[in-house]
Amino acid sequence: MLTLELLNEADRIHDEVNRLFTRGSPRQMTTADAPALNVWAGENELRVTAELPGIDPNQIDVSVQGDQLTLRGNIPERQLKEGERWVRQEHIPYAFVRSFRLPFRVESDKIDAQYVNGILTLTLPRAESEKPKRIQIKAA
């Protein structure tokens, strides 16, 4: 009969083997890459999503300075109740700072931030001065 300790050890060995074969893989994520972000641009806005499950949205700091967007926060440690112990723990607590250059200037006072089901969605409207201008051609 397998004991819980043997199952945990088998899981640990399995995880180590997986790490050996995925090291250097472009899909391997570290806390330097976390939280996972998606960024896409339309003609009039930029949209950013960040995967932040389990974090209090009041603990997320979003700032724009010039053409730089920065997200800061802490993924908290999960607290166990009295008498509980970890059997497996893959969610690790960490502090994060993610910054990247925006492809165009945005109206920082008009940024919309929504946090739903652990996903932070930012909508950053393009600054009027950055929007393409159509030039009217006059016929002579």
ABEGO torsion letter per residue (X at the ends): XBBAAAAAAAAAAAAAAAAAAABGBAABBBAAAOBBBBBBBBAABBBBBBBBBGBBAAABBBBBBEABBBBBEBBBBBBBBBGBBBABBABBBBBBBBBBBBABBBBAAABBBBBBGGBBBBBBBBBAAABBBBBBBBBX
